[in-house]
């Protein structure tokens, strides 16, 4: 099986009902992490959000997910710890 026959990563942008906001989700296979695939997927989701005239992209990130927090911050997301829910809230105004 060659690499073209496998899914190594997934990026998703889900519009939040009744708003001009969307939530992103990214999943990268373990052996492909730290190769900037998450950064590229998130960059493309941001571009898509702009094309769709969204106002904001958000996500909830687990506090221990240092990689996704770094990628999000590098691409301009504001990060804020939500202690009540135990997650880091990421938000990017487009």
SEPA-250114 format. One record per residue (C-alpha): residue number from 1; x, y, z. Coordinates in pm, 1 decimal, decimal comma, padded with zeros to 6 digits. Layout:
SEPA-250114
<k->NUM&X->X&Y->Y&Z->Z>
...
end
This chain:
SEPA-250114
<k->1&X->00000,0&Y->00000,0&Z->00000,0>
<k->2&X->00146,1&Y->00336,2&Z->-00097,2>
<k->3&X->00088,4&Y->00662,8&Z->00090,4>
<k->4&X->-00174,8&Y->00771,4&Z->-00164,1>
<k->5&X->-00392,8&Y->00484,5&Z->-00043,9>
<k->6&X->-00412,2&Y->00607,7&Z->00316,8>
<k->7&X->-00567,5&Y->00900,3&Z->00493,9>
<k->8&X->-00294,7&Y->01057,0&Z->00704,6>
<k->9&X->-00483,3&Y->01362,6&Z->00823,2>
<k->10&X->-00825,1&Y->01519,3&Z->00833,5>
<k->11&X->-00935,8&Y->01880,7&Z->00869,4>
<k->12&X->-01295,1&Y->01983,3&Z->00924,3>
<k->13&X->-01471,5&Y->02318,2&Z->00950,4>
<k->14&X->-01826,6&Y->02299,2&Z->01086,9>
<k->15&X->-02047,2&Y->02605,7&Z->01066,2>
<k->16&X->-02224,4&Y->02677,2&Z->01395,1>
<k->17&X->-02600,0&Y->02691,5&Z->01344,2>
<k->18&X->-02747,3&Y->03038,9&Z->01312,6>
<k->19&X->-02414,0&Y->03219,4&Z->01313,9>
<k->20&X->-02124,5&Y->03322,1&Z->01093,2>
<k->21&X->-01885,3&Y->03116,9&Z->01303,1>
<k->22&X->-01736,6&Y->02774,0&Z->01248,5>
<k->23&X->-01549,1&Y->02526,0&Z->01463,2>
<k->24&X->-01237,1&Y->02353,5&Z->01335,9>
<k->25&X->-01121,0&Y->02002,0&Z->01408,1>
<k->26&X->-00795,6&Y->01844,8&Z->01291,1>
<k->27&X->-00670,4&Y->01489,7&Z->01322,3>
<k->28&X->-00324,9&Y->01376,6&Z->01209,6>
<k->29&X->-00205,6&Y->01016,8&Z->01221,8>
<k->30&X->00055,1&Y->00957,6&Z->01493,1>
<k->31&X->00341,3&Y->00877,8&Z->01257,1>
<k->32&X->00274,0&Y->01197,1&Z->01056,2>
<k->33&X->00261,5&Y->01443,3&Z->01343,6>
<k->34&X->00525,4&Y->01717,0&Z->01371,5>
<k->35&X->00562,7&Y->01740,7&Z->00992,6>
<k->36&X->00359,2&Y->02064,8&Z->00962,9>
<k->37&X->00054,7&Y->01884,2&Z->00821,9>
<k->38&X->-00167,4&Y->02024,7&Z->01097,8>
<k->39&X->-00041,3&Y->02373,6&Z->01022,2>
<k->40&X->-00117,5&Y->02334,2&Z->00653,1>
<k->41&X->-00463,3&Y->02189,2&Z->00716,4>
<k->42&X->-00552,2&Y->02469,8&Z->00958,1>
<k->43&X->-00418,4&Y->02732,5&Z->00717,6>
<k->44&X->-00643,9&Y->02591,4&Z->00444,5>
<k->45&X->-00943,9&Y->02584,8&Z->00678,9>
<k->46&X->-00882,4&Y->02951,9&Z->00761,8>
<k->47&X->-00866,4&Y->03036,2&Z->00390,6>
<k->48&X->-01187,5&Y->02843,0&Z->00329,9>
<k->49&X->-01355,3&Y->03026,3&Z->00619,3>
<k->50&X->-01257,3&Y->03359,6&Z->00466,9>
<k->51&X->-01388,2&Y->03249,1&Z->00126,4>
<k->52&X->-01717,1&Y->03154,8&Z->00294,8>
<k->53&X->-01735,3&Y->03500,1&Z->00460,9>
<k->54&X->-01724,5&Y->03361,0&Z->00813,8>
<k->55&X->-01663,1&Y->03608,5&Z->01094,0>
<k->56&X->-01483,2&Y->03378,7&Z->01335,5>
<k->57&X->-01331,7&Y->03030,9&Z->01367,1>
<k->58&X->-01321,1&Y->02862,7&Z->01707,6>
<k->59&X->-01209,5&Y->02536,8&Z->01866,0>
<k->60&X->-01179,7&Y->02365,5&Z->02201,0>
<k->61&X->-00834,0&Y->02219,2&Z->02258,1>
<k->62&X->-00733,2&Y->01984,8&Z->02536,8>
<k->63&X->-00480,9&Y->02156,4&Z->02767,7>
<k->64&X->-00222,9&Y->01880,7&Z->02715,0>
<k->65&X->-00234,7&Y->01916,7&Z->02334,4>
<k->66&X->00070,5&Y->02143,9&Z->02315,3>
<k->67&X->00114,8&Y->02092,7&Z->01941,7>
<k->68&X->-00231,1&Y->02216,5&Z->01847,6>
<k->69&X->-00207,2&Y->02508,3&Z->02088,8>
<k->70&X->00122,3&Y->02612,8&Z->01927,8>
<k->71&X->-00012,1&Y->02574,7&Z->01572,8>
<k->72&X->-00326,3&Y->02772,2&Z->01657,1>
<k->73&X->-00130,8&Y->03052,7&Z->01823,0>
<k->74&X->00118,1&Y->03066,7&Z->01534,3>
<k->75&X->-00171,2&Y->03115,6&Z->01289,5>
<k->76&X->-00321,7&Y->03399,5&Z->01493,6>
<k->77&X->-00574,1&Y->03232,0&Z->01722,7>
<k->78&X->-00625,9&Y->03381,1&Z->02066,8>
<k->79&X->-00608,6&Y->03109,9&Z->02334,6>
<k->80&X->-00792,5&Y->03125,0&Z->02665,3>
<k->81&X->-00820,7&Y->02859,0&Z->02935,2>
<k->82&X->-01180,4&Y->02774,5&Z->03023,8>
<k->83&X->-01134,6&Y->02628,7&Z->03371,6>
<k->84&X->-01502,9&Y->02538,4&Z->03407,1>
<k->85&X->-01489,4&Y->02307,2&Z->03102,0>
<k->86&X->-01122,2&Y->02214,3&Z->03136,1>
<k->87&X->-01037,2&Y->02311,1&Z->02777,5>
<k->88&X->-00844,7&Y->02581,8&Z->02598,9>
<k->89&X->-01070,7&Y->02796,1&Z->02381,4>
<k->90&X->-00913,5&Y->02905,3&Z->02053,8>
<k->91&X->-01066,8&Y->03192,5&Z->01858,8>
<k->92&X->-00969,4&Y->03369,1&Z->01535,9>
<k->93&X->-01158,1&Y->03672,0&Z->01407,1>
<k->94&X->-01150,6&Y->03669,0&Z->01026,9>
end
